[in-house]
Every structure is written in C-alpha cells, then in structure tokens.
Amino acid sequence: MPRSEEARLDQMADPAHLGGLDENDPRAMARMMREIGGEAGEDLGPEFGEVVDRLEAGEDPESIESSMDMDGGSDPDNLF
C-alpha cells in the first residue's frame, strides 16, 4: 500500500529508523541525508548536494558549515 508523503517523512524522523546512526561519522550522515532527500521527492538545491558530497568525502560538518553561508538567519546548530 502506498504511503503518504507525511507518513514517509514521519518514518524518517523516527529515531528507530535511524538505527545506529553515528552522528560523528560524516559518511553516515551523508547516507541519511541522501535518504531523507530522496523521501522528500523534491529538489533540495545545489547547496544540499554540495553538503552531502562533502560529507561523503569525509569532511567534518563544522568545516563545511564554516566555509558556506548556510544559516540564512537560522540556528546553525540545526543544520546537521
């Protein structure tokens, strides 16, 4: 049975779905972000792709954040 977009996003937000996600592992974070991006079903923009690519390369999230103007006025602690 097909799930609604809301149901898919709720599942992605469920901590049980994230399993053993190591928030200190940039590559694990990149996999999770790609999965969430795929579930969203919409273009999340070039910045999203750049961040995920850099995480997949093993770059530290704080390094990525400091090199990009990512906050757009939001809380930088909520970027990752």
C-alpha positions in Angstrom: 0.0 0.0 0.0 1.5 3.4 -1.0 2.3 5.7 1.9 1.5 9.4 2.0 4.3 11.9 1.9 3.6 12.8 5.5 3.8 9.1 6.6 7.2 8.7 4.8 8.6 11.9 6.4 7.3 10.8 9.8 9.1 7.5 9.4 12.3 9.3 8.5 12.0 11.4 11.7 11.5 8.3 13.9 14.7 7.7 15.8 14.2 3.9 15.4 14.5 4.4 11.6 17.9 6.0 12.1 19.1 2.9 13.9 22.7 3.1 14.9 23.4 6.4 13.1 26.8 7.7 14.3 26.4 11.5 14.3 30.2 11.7 14.4 30.6 9.9 11.1 30.2 12.3 8.2 29.7 9.5 5.7 26.8 8.0 7.8 25.3 11.5 8.0 25.6 11.8 4.2 23.8 8.5 3.7 21.0 9.6 6.0 20.7 13.0 4.3 20.5 11.4 0.8 17.8 9.0 2.0 15.8 11.9 3.5 16.3 13.9 0.3 15.0 11.0 -1.7 12.0 10.6 0.5 11.2 14.3 0.2 10.8 13.8 -3.5 11.8 17.4 -4.4 14.9 19.2 -5.4 16.7 20.4 -2.3 19.0 22.7 -4.2 22.7 22.7 -5.1 23.8 23.6 -1.5 22.2 20.4 -0.2 24.0 18.3 -2.8 27.3 20.1 -2.1 27.0 19.4 1.7 26.2 15.8 1.1 29.0 15.3 -1.3 31.5 16.9 1.1 30.2 14.7 4.0 30.6 11.6 1.8 34.2 12.6 1.2 34.6 12.6 5.0 34.8 16.3 5.6 33.8 17.5 9.1 30.3 19.1 9.3 31.7 22.1 11.2 34.3 22.7 8.5 31.5 22.6 5.8 29.4 24.9 7.9 32.2 27.4 8.4 33.0 27.5 4.7 29.4 28.0 3.5 26.9 30.7 4.3 24.4 28.1 5.3 22.4 29.6 8.2 20.3 32.1 6.2 19.4 33.5 9.6 18.6 30.2 11.2 20.2 28.4 14.1 23.5 26.9 12.7 23.2 24.1 15.3 20.2 22.8 13.4 21.9 22.4 10.0 23.1 18.8 10.6 
